[in-house]
Amino acid sequence: MSRFAATPFVRAKLRQEATAGAVALGMLIFILLPLFAIVGDLLWQAAPSLNWQFLISAPTHGMREGGIWPAFIGTLYLVSLSLAVAAPIGVLAAVYLTEYARDNWFNHAMNFAVLNLAGVPSIVHALFGLGAFVYGARLGYSVLSASLTLAIMTLPVIIASTRQALLTVPQSFREACWNLGASRWQTIRTIVLPNAFSGILTGIILQVSRAAGETAPIMFTGAVFYKTIQPGTLLPYALDEQCMALSMHLYTLSTQTPGVAASIPNATAVLLIALVFLVNAAAIGLRATLRARSK
């Protein structure tokens, strides 16, 4: 027998490791198979309507024909404006709570409130947006009201994910910078934020998907059943106007529009998924590039 042969104990550990790996692989397949089945079924049923004209044309004949251009552009408006508001506020709030706030009951209460707000149902945010922005701030039913409501909804998750990313930066990095005479803000700006940026971007990426797919907040504050715009127009909406959105449009086609071809709502769902995928892919690519540069 070889001196370096595996002992029964080592062989047992290797079998346990192989079993654990097989179970994990099985769980991954168990999760991915339904996903591929759903997406595949959507693509199959959407195939008759999936073409370039469907994307750049407006709905016609009572929304039973035509395309989704007004809803597509409206979704870009809402997601872009909501992230433009929520991302900087969320990151700066997380920086304060992590780097500046004292370790006392008030800071603990703020962190607890942020975590609880992250789990509030979207319909509650919709009612808050209706009261605060549509009626309270007198913004009316508009793109701005809907975007601000989505920003309020996504803000707690951005704060929580940013805090976790900041906490992963070793304290020794900060202490080394302070020993060189840097101020607290210089340390945060040049050391902490660059090292935590990939984690911060991950939290923002997750909120893109949520903002694009929510229906209740925009239904109560700014989304409209139908709005006429010129096909292919890139800037069709003003901030004080209502807009169409893909999630609202999909809900309308599925529940409120009789006689619509089955391929149209399925094609709308496919393009909504594609939009989220492309935005996430772009953000992931940016994160990978910045992480490679930092290394």
C-alpha positions in Angstrom: 0.0 0.0 0.0 1.3 3.4 -1.0 2.4 5.7 1.9 0.4 8.6 0.3 -2.8 6.7 -0.4 -6.0 8.2 0.9 -7.1 7.0 4.3 -10.7 5.8 4.9 -11.3 9.1 6.7 -10.1 11.2 3.7 -12.1 9.0 1.3 -15.2 9.5 3.3 -14.7 13.3 3.3 -14.2 13.2 -0.5 -17.4 11.3 -0.9 -19.2 13.8 1.3 -17.8 16.7 -0.8 -18.8 15.0 -4.1 -22.3 14.4 -2.7 -22.6 18.0 -1.6 -21.5 19.2 -5.0 -24.0 17.0 -6.8 -26.8 18.2 -4.5 -25.9 21.9 -5.2 -25.7 21.2 -8.9 -29.1 19.5 -8.8 -30.6 22.5 -7.0 -29.2 24.8 -9.6 -30.7 22.8 -12.4 -34.0 22.6 -10.5 -34.1 26.4 -10.4 -32.9 27.0 -13.9 -35.2 24.5 -15.7 -38.4 26.3 -14.8 -36.8 29.6 -15.8 -35.8 28.3 -19.2 -39.2 26.7 -19.7 -41.0 29.9 -19.0 -38.8 32.0 -21.2 -38.9 29.4 -23.9 -42.7 29.3 -23.8 -42.9 33.1 -24.0 -40.5 33.2 -27.0 -42.5 30.5 -28.8 -45.9 32.3 -28.2 -44.4 35.7 -28.9 -42.7 34.8 -32.2 -45.5 35.9 -34.5 -45.2 39.5 -33.2 -41.5 39.8 -32.4 -40.1 42.1 -35.0 -38.5 45.5 -35.3 -41.8 47.1 -36.3 -43.5 45.9 -33.1 -40.9 47.8 -31.1 -41.0 51.1 -32.9 -44.7 51.4 -33.7 -47.6 52.6 -31.4 -50.6 50.5 -30.5 -53.5 50.7 -32.9 -57.1 49.5 -33.2 -57.9 49.7 -29.5 -54.5 48.3 -28.6 -55.3 45.0 -30.3 -52.6 45.6 -33.0 -49.5 47.7 -33.4 -46.5 47.9 -31.2 -45.2 49.1 -27.8 -43.0 52.1 -28.5 -44.8 54.5 -26.2 -44.7 52.0 -23.3 -41.0 51.2 -24.0 -39.9 54.8 -24.0 -42.1 55.5 -20.9 -40.4 52.6 -19.0 -37.0 54.1 -19.9 -38.2 57.5 -18.6 -39.4 56.0 -15.3 -36.4 53.8 -14.6 -33.8 56.5 -15.5 -35.4 59.3 -13.5 -36.0 57.1 -10.5 -32.5 55.8 -10.4 -31.1 59.4 -11.0 -32.9 60.4 -7.8 -32.5 57.2 -5.7 -28.9 56.2 -6.5 -27.0 59.4 -5.3 -29.3 59.9 -2.3 -29.1 56.2 -1.3 -25.3 56.0 -1.6 -24.8 59.3 0.4 -27.2 58.2 3.1 -25.4 54.8 3.4 -22.0 56.7 3.6 -23.3 58.8 6.4 -24.8 55.9 8.3 -21.6 53.8 7.9 -18.8 56.3 8.1 -20.1 59.4 10.0 -23.0 58.4 12.3 -22.2 57.5 15.9 -22.8 54.1 17.3 -25.9 55.0 19.3 -29.6 54.2 19.5 -30.5 56.7 16.9 -28.2 55.1 14.3 -29.5 51.7 15.2 -33.1 52.9 14.8 -32.3 54.4 11.4 -30.8 51.1 10.2 -33.7 49.2 11.5 -36.1 51.6 9.7 -34.2 51.2 6.5 -34.4 47.4 6.6 -38.1 47.5 7.4 -38.8 49.9 4.6 -37.0 47.6 2.1 -39.7 45.0 2.8 -42.8 47.2 2.5 -45.2 46.0 -0.3 -45.2 48.1 -3.5 -48.9 49.0 -3.1 -48.0 50.8 0.1 -45.4 52.9 -1.7 -48.1 53.5 -4.4 -50.5 55.0 -1.9 -47.7 57.0 -0.3 -46.7 58.4 -3.7 -50.3 59.2 -4.5 -50.7 61.2 -1.2 -47.2 62.8 -1.1 -46.5 63.6 -4.8 -49.8 63.6 -6.7 -51.8 65.5 -4.0 -49.4 66.8 -1.4 -46.7 68.2 -3.7 -49.4 68.9 -6.4 -47.3 67.3 -9.1 -50.4 65.6 -10.4 -50.5 62.3 -12.3 -47.2 62.6 -14.1 -43.9 61.1 -15.1 -42.3 63.0 -12.2 -44.7 61.7 -9.6 -44.3 58.1 -10.8 -40.5 58.3 -10.9 -40.3 59.8 -7.4 -42.5 57.0 -6.1 -40.3 54.4 -7.7 -37.3 56.2 -6.2 -38.8 56.1 -2.7 -39.5 52.4 -3.2 -36.0 51.5 -4.3 -34.2 53.8 -1.9 -34.1 51.5 1.2 -32.6 48.6 -0.8 -29.9 50.8 -2.3 -29.1 52.1 1.2 -28.9 48.6 2.7 -26.8 47.1 -0.1 -24.5 50.1 -0.1 -23.9 49.8 3.6 -23.0 46.2 3.2 -20.6 47.0 0.4 -18.9 49.7 2.6 -18.6 47.4 5.5 -16.7 44.9 3.4 -13.8 47.4 3.0 -11.2 46.5 5.7 -10.9 49.1 8.5 -7.1 48.9 8.0 -7.5 50.7 4.7 -9.1 53.6 6.4 -6.6 53.7 9.2 -3.6 53.6 6.8 -5.1 56.5 4.9 -5.8 58.5 8.1 -2.2 57.9 9.3 -1.0 59.6 6.1 -2.9 62.7 7.0 -6.0 62.3 4.8 -9.3 63.6 6.1 -12.3 61.4 6.6 -14.0 62.5 3.3 -10.7 62.1 1.3 -10.5 58.5 2.7 -14.1 57.8 1.7 -13.7 59.3 -1.7 -10.4 57.8 -2.7 -10.2 54.5 -0.8 -13.6 53.4 0.5 -15.9 54.1 -2.4 -13.7 52.8 -5.1 -13.2 49.5 -3.2 -16.9 49.2 -2.5 -18.1 50.3 -5.9 -18.8 46.9 -7.3 -21.0 46.0 -4.4 -22.8 49.4 -4.6 -23.4 48.8 -8.3 -24.8 45.3 -7.6 -27.5 46.8 -5.4 -28.4 49.4 -8.0 -28.6 46.7 -10.7 -31.1 44.8 -8.6 -33.3 47.8 -8.3 -33.4 48.4 -12.1 -35.3 45.1 -12.5 -37.7 46.0 -9.7 -38.3 49.5 -11.0 -38.9 48.3 -14.5 -41.4 45.6 -13.5 -43.5 47.4 -10.9 -47.1 48.2 -11.8 -48.9 49.4 -8.7 -46.7 52.5 -7.9 -46.9 53.9 -11.5 -50.6 52.9 -11.9 -51.5 55.1 -9.0 -49.2 58.1 -9.8 -48.4 58.5 -13.5 -49.0 55.6 -15.8 -51.8 55.9 -18.3 -53.9 53.4 -20.3 -53.0 54.9 -23.7 -51.2 58.0 -24.9 -50.7 58.9 -28.6 -47.2 59.7 -29.7 -45.4 59.6 -33.0 -43.8 56.3 -33.8 -40.0 56.3 -33.2 -40.1 59.6 -31.2 -37.3 59.5 -28.6 -38.5 62.3 -26.3 -42.3 62.1 -26.4 -43.1 62.9 -22.8 -42.8 65.9 -20.6 -42.2 65.5 -16.8 -45.6 66.9 -16.0 -47.4 64.5 -18.4 -48.6 60.9 -17.9 -46.8 58.2 -19.8 -47.3 54.6 -20.8 -45.1 51.8 -19.3 -44.4 48.2 -20.3 -45.6 46.7 -17.0 -48.8 48.7 -17.1 -49.3 48.0 -20.8 -48.8 44.3 -20.2 -51.4 44.3 -17.4 -53.8 46.2 -19.7 -53.4 43.8 -22.6 -53.8 40.7 -20.4 -56.8 41.8 -18.4 -58.5 44.8 -20.0 -58.3 44.3 -23.8 -60.6 41.7 -25.3 -59.8 40.2 -28.6 -56.1 40.9 -28.6 -53.9 38.2 -30.2 -52.0 36.0 -27.7 -48.7 36.8 -29.3 -48.9 40.6 -28.5 -48.9 40.4 -24.6 -46.3 37.6 -24.8 -44.1 39.7 -27.1 -44.5 42.6 -24.7 -43.4 40.4 -21.8 -40.3 39.2 -23.8 -39.3 42.8 -24.6 -39.7 43.8 -20.9 -37.4 40.9 -19.9 -35.0 41.8 -22.7 -34.9 45.5 -21.5 -34.1 44.4 -17.9 -31.5 41.9 -19.2 -29.7 44.5 -21.3 -29.6 47.1 -18.6 -28.3 44.5 -16.1 -25.7 43.2 -18.6 -24.4 46.7 -19.2 -24.1 47.4 -15.5 -22.4 44.1 -14.9 -20.0 44.8 -17.7 -19.2 48.2 -16.2 -18.7 46.6 -12.8 -16.3 44.0 -14.2 -14.3 46.7 -16.0 -14.0 48.9 -13.0 -13.1 45.9 -10.8 -10.3 44.9 -13.3 -9.0 48.5 -13.3 -9.0 48.6 -9.5 -6.9 45.4 -9.3 
